[in-house]
Amino acid sequence: MKRYYLFIVLLFTLILFIALLNSSIRAKDIQLGGQLDVSLTGFYDSELGYGYIPQTSLDMELFVPRWGDNEIKCAANLYTDIEEAQVDFFWKRLYWKYRFENLHLTIGRQPISWSFGSMLNPVDYSLGAMALDEEYSAKYQNAVEAYFPINWYTSLSLVASLPDNSNNLKVGLRGRTLIDDFDVTIHFVQENVITNEPANQRFGITVKGDVGKFGVYGALGYQREETDSFSLLAGLDYSYFFQAGNQLYLQMEYLNIPPQLLSQITGSMMSGENIKEKKIDLLVGNISYQIDDFSSIGMTSFCNFSDGSKLFIPRYNNQINTHTTIEIQAGMMMKVIKESNSSSLKSFFGEMNRLFVELGIKYAF
């Protein structure tokens, strides 16, 4: 994999050098920007006790102007690896894109996510690429993507990628169109294409549109492994704008998924390891209130009906100046109480199993 990255870096450097020689791009037009994230998380676990985790990450991106039909993107993330006690990095974007008349071809390290506005996505190209508007490393793939724009609302995408730490090939095909003002996509993904390992095939359909004042969306997925399984998502969202300009946003989703997908699509926030049922019924809700143009407050909650566990995640963020944003986030995991003599309120919410509080600062430059 390191040799692969070295090859991509050399190829990227060569393309950039040729671009500087054969275009109107000047060295002073190329700029460097990014964002520094620093956070401290304190936690409590019923088994591990108390502790804290300091984290630091730095996103850096080289901004290269487009020339003609060519586009180059270069972005990396440096982060502190707590387990290895060292600084590590991974490429987020390191690709060249060329826009033909009826084809957009992208080669290199690139973000690939077939998200459609949901908080969780059980039918993504890589499960766990996005969760609650947060990006995870699974989103970034060493890939070749061919995008065919058929008209302004219909397109076809073909992807071939090599997942990290794997020499295997993964392919995906996605079609997108508009039917009666509803955005509809159909896709197919197959992993383990060139090895003797069992093939993992996934089919997915997503639908998104508006019904009155509400936004509605849904997804249906079929996964073919050793045992076949289906995934279902149904969601709605609603926005209300006050006269002062403040916004109240509500979103709710119901999911029916196999237990093994729970950890993947929630970013490891919840786990289905000890659940014996073949399917999990999960309800996810989000409410956020925009206080002003610079600050907001919100709450995201999970309720797993299969084991009774619940997760509450309140948050607050405030952009204190042009470059700096403060974020405060907490999480409380509740597990079901089996004793019948507990109070009705405690029986409903359960007993606290885990707790964390995170204070973070982001500085963009």
Secondary structure, 3 states (H helix, E strand, C coil): CHHHHHHHHHHHHHHHHHHHHCCCCCHHHCEEEEEEEEEEEEEEECCCEEEEEEEEEEEEEEECCCECCEEEEEEEEEEEECCCCEEEEEEEEEEEEEECCCCEEEEEEEECCCCCCCCCCCCCCCCCCEECCEECHHHEEEEEEEEEEEECCEEEEEEEEECCCCCCCEEEEEEEEEECCEEEEEEEEEECCCCCCCCEEEEEEEEEEEECCEEEEEEEEEEECCCCEEEEEEEEEEEEECCCCCEEEEEEEEEEECHHHHHHHCCCCCCCCCCCCCCEEEEEEEEEEECCCCEEEEEEEEEECCCCCEEEEEEEEEECCCCEEEEEEEEEEEECCCCCCCCHHHHHHCEEEEEEEEEEEEEEC
